[in-house]
Amino acid sequence: MKRDVIVFLNYSFLLTGALVLFIFIFSNYFIYILVPGMDAKAKIMASGICRITAIVFSLIVFIEILRAFFYSGRSFVLPMVTNIIRNIFIILFGFLFYEKIGIYAFAYGI
């Protein structure tokens, strides 16, 4: 069983890393395909936010896998507390750094 968990984690991290790298490299094309009528300045901003969230995506996958292990061990309080803390950080980071870095503050807060 322990070996199966390690294999699952390895494949999860490899797949997530490949997906994040793909999104990070081709974020401009994703924005162009999804929103073709966007002006150049907005496309640059959307591409930057897409790159930031792609990196954060890998961390979220790791957290969700750990959360699943907690749930399987019948521990429900800690996973819920981490979810609440993450949402609080998104809101706080957005309010505290919006003036300095704009809409990127919410992306970094994730």
Buried (B, 14 or more C-beta within 10 A) or exposed (E): EEEEEEEEBEEBBEEBEEBBEEBBEBBBEBBBEEEEEBEEEEBEBBBBBBBBBBBBBBEEBBBEBBBEEBEEEEEEEEBEEBEEEEEEEBEEBBEEBBEEEEEBBBBBBB
